């Protein structure tokens, strides 16, 4: 025998080769799909590790899924590679873009700038803004970043194109908003000028009310006094008309003074100072000493906080509240008035209380009395100008006092409200920022 292989041996060797071929085919497929990172091969020197270039596969996946357009150019400016994002930007299928000259997608007004980048971008990284023109004549404003890279085919230019359309639209919207804001500021300035003129007119009215309107009333009262003292006998029953005239003139004078006070209070205080409320109320009680003695009122004044505000306006507020508590008393009970305070967090304010300025906390100053009170349904009405719940013959006044209180509280960033039941007294609560 010449040592040739038998038929059975040839069949076994053929099967072994077929198995190796199948294994090699599976391995190649795994390499192509990125399923294999390394191979271990048994050789004459033992097992050897072969690492595959899977980073290239990962890089391609990243490039293909990025939101920016990616393009690789050769020295002639032809497109060697691009991702689907760039193909979408120029409105062509991906397969149709490869091999085309990139400059056909450059808008004419940007061609000079791109040519400058292409000629100088091989040594340094460059970045420009330019307009990309698609085959459908659609223009996309982009930022182009260019970097030279060395590939197997030689030196190439890698470019990333970022669509700036949304950014430009945002900038345009911001520009429009700024223009609208400028118009609003101009309108606000005009409104402020009108408000200043209104305040000036209000000051002029206050001067007229305090001088020109009061002067005729003083003459009416003075001439009435002369008629009563020098011509009583001649007037006879006419003296009653003189007294009614003088009473009407007196009420008119008080009304003008109250309107003047309200007009001045309506203006925001120009300066704010620390105001210790306990020290503020002491002289008020002194001024009301005669009314307190006549009514037999008992006033309990608890320690009060210091707030920031205008002393004269705050004095007017608490003087009105205390004098009302004395005036609207029951005939069978001496007035008992308690003035106290409590610190409240903003979150603890009643839902009906709406301060004009936001603060972390507020002082609630309560003026509580045991007087005639009022029905709750009249709560909103009592703080309006000229609103009265009782006749002027029974309880004199102009109906402006509580409106002044409401205005002062608002001027100081706070609010005022009340709680009462008819015949069981009332509690007026002033909320001021702490």
Residue pairs with C-beta under 8 A, 6 or more apart in sequence:
5 13
27 36
27 39
30 36
31 52
34 54
34 57
34 58
36 52
36 54
37 51
37 52
37 54
38 49
38 50
38 51
38 52
39 49
39 50
39 52
40 47
40 48
40 49
40 50
41 47
41 48
41 50
42 48
63 70
63 83
64 83
64 84
66 83
66 85
67 85
68 85
68 160
68 161
68 162
68 163
69 82
69 83
69 85
69 86
69 89
69 132
69 142
69 160
69 161
69 162
69 163
70 81
70 82
70 83
70 85
70 86
70 158
70 159
70 160
70 161
71 79
71 81
71 82
71 86
71 102
71 158
71 159
71 161
72 79
72 80
72 81
72 82
72 149
72 151
72 156
72 157
72 158
72 159
73 79
73 80
73 102
73 118
73 156
73 157
73 159
74 80
74 153
74 154
74 156
74 157
75 154
75 155
75 156
76 101
77 101
77 102
77 103
77 118
78 99
78 100
78 101
78 102
79 97
79 98
79 99
79 100
79 101
79 102
80 98
80 153
80 156
81 98
82 94
82 97
82 98
83 94
84 94
86 97
86 161
87 93
87 94
87 96
87 97
89 132
89 134
89 140
89 142
89 161
89 163
90 97
90 105
90 132
90 133
90 134
90 135
91 134
91 135
91 136
91 138
92 134
92 135
103 111
103 114
103 115
103 118
105 132
105 133
105 134
106 114
106 130
106 131
106 132
106 133
107 130
107 131
107 132
107 133
107 139
109 131
110 130
110 131
113 128
113 130
114 128
114 130
114 144
117 126
117 128
117 144
117 146
118 146
118 157
120 126
121 146
121 147
121 148
121 157
122 148
122 155
122 157
123 148
125 145
125 146
125 147
126 145
126 146
127 143
127 144
127 145
127 146
128 143
128 144
129 141
129 142
129 143
129 144
129 164
130 141
130 142
130 144
131 139
131 140
131 141
131 142
132 139
132 140
132 141
132 142
132 161
133 139
134 140
140 163
140 165
141 163
141 164
141 165
141 168
142 161
142 162
142 163
142 164
143 161
143 162
143 164
144 159
144 160
144 161
145 159
145 160
145 162
146 157
146 158
146 159
147 157
147 158
147 159
148 155
148 156
148 157
148 158
149 155
149 156
149 157
149 158
150 156
199 267
202 263
202 266
202 267
205 263
206 260
206 263
206 264
209 256
209 259
209 260
209 263
210 256
210 257
210 260
213 256
214 253
214 256
214 257
217 249
217 252
217 253
217 256
218 253
220 245
220 246
220 249
221 246
221 249
221 250
221 253
224 242
224 243
224 245
224 246
224 249
225 246
227 235
227 242
228 235
228 239
228 242
228 243
232 239
235 242
251 392
254 398
255 398
255 400
258 398
258 400
258 401
258 404
259 398
259 400
261 316
261 400
261 404
262 385
262 400
262 403
262 404
262 407
265 313
265 316
265 404
265 407
265 408
265 411
266 407
268 411
269 309
269 310
269 313
269 411
269 412
271 310
272 308
272 309
272 310
273 308
273 309
273 310
273 311
274 306
274 307
274 308
275 306
275 307
275 308
275 309
275 310
275 311
275 314
276 304
276 306
277 304
277 305
277 306
277 307
277 314
277 318
277 341
277 365
278 301
278 303
278 304
280 311
280 314
280 315
280 318
281 301
281 304
281 318
281 322
281 339
283 315
284 315
284 318
284 319
284 322
285 292
285 299
285 301
285 322
287 319
288 319
288 322
288 323
288 326
291 297
291 323
291 326
291 327
292 299
292 326
295 326
295 329
295 334
295 335
296 334
296 335
297 325
297 326
297 329
297 334
297 335
297 336
297 337
298 334
298 335
298 336
298 337
299 322
299 337
299 338
299 339
300 336
300 337
300 338
300 339
300 340
301 339
302 338
302 339
302 340
302 341
303 341
304 339
304 340
304 341
304 365
305 341
305 343
305 363
305 365
305 434
307 314
307 363
307 412
307 432
307 433
307 434
308 412
308 433
309 411
309 412
309 432
310 411
310 412
313 408
313 411
313 412
314 408
314 412
316 404
316 408
317 404
317 405
317 408
317 409
317 430
318 365
318 367
318 430
320 401
320 402
320 404
320 405
321 367
321 405
321 428
321 430
322 337
322 339
322 367
323 401
324 401
324 402
324 428
325 335
325 337
325 367
325 369
325 371
325 426
326 335
326 337
327 395
327 397
328 369
328 371
328 372
328 390
328 395
328 426
329 335
329 369
329 370
329 371
329 372
330 370
330 371
330 372
330 423
333 370
335 369
335 370
335 371
336 369
336 370
337 367
337 368
337 369
338 366
338 367
338 368
338 369
339 365
339 366
339 367
339 368
340 365
340 366
340 368
341 363
341 364
341 365
341 366
342 363
342 364
342 366
343 361
343 362
343 363
343 364
343 434
344 361
344 362
344 363
344 364
344 431
345 360
345 361
346 358
346 359
346 360
346 361
346 362
349 355
349 362
349 431
350 417
352 417
353 415
353 417
353 431
354 415
355 362
355 413
355 414
355 415
355 431
355 433
356 410
356 413
356 414
356 415
357 413
357 414
357 433
359 413
359 433
359 434
360 434
361 433
361 434
362 414
362 431
362 432
362 433
362 434
363 431
363 432
363 433
363 434
364 429
364 430
364 431
365 429
365 430
365 432
366 427
366 428
366 429
366 430
367 427
367 428
367 430
368 425
368 426
368 427
368 428
369 425
369 426
369 427
370 424
370 425
371 425
371 426
372 390
372 422
372 423
372 425
373 420
373 421
373 422
373 423
373 424
373 425
373 426
374 382
374 389
374 420
374 422
374 426
375 420
375 421
375 422
376 419
376 420
376 421
378 389
379 417
379 418
381 387
381 389
382 389
382 402
382 418
383 402
383 403
383 405
383 406
383 416
384 403
385 399
385 400
385 403
386 398
386 399
386 400
387 399
387 403
388 397
388 399
405 416
405 428
405 430
406 416
409 415
409 416
409 430
409 431
409 432
412 432
412 433
413 432
413 433
414 430
414 431
414 432
414 433
415 430
415 431
416 428
416 429
416 430
416 431
417 428
417 429
417 431
418 426
418 427
418 428
418 429
419 426
419 427
419 429
420 426
420 427
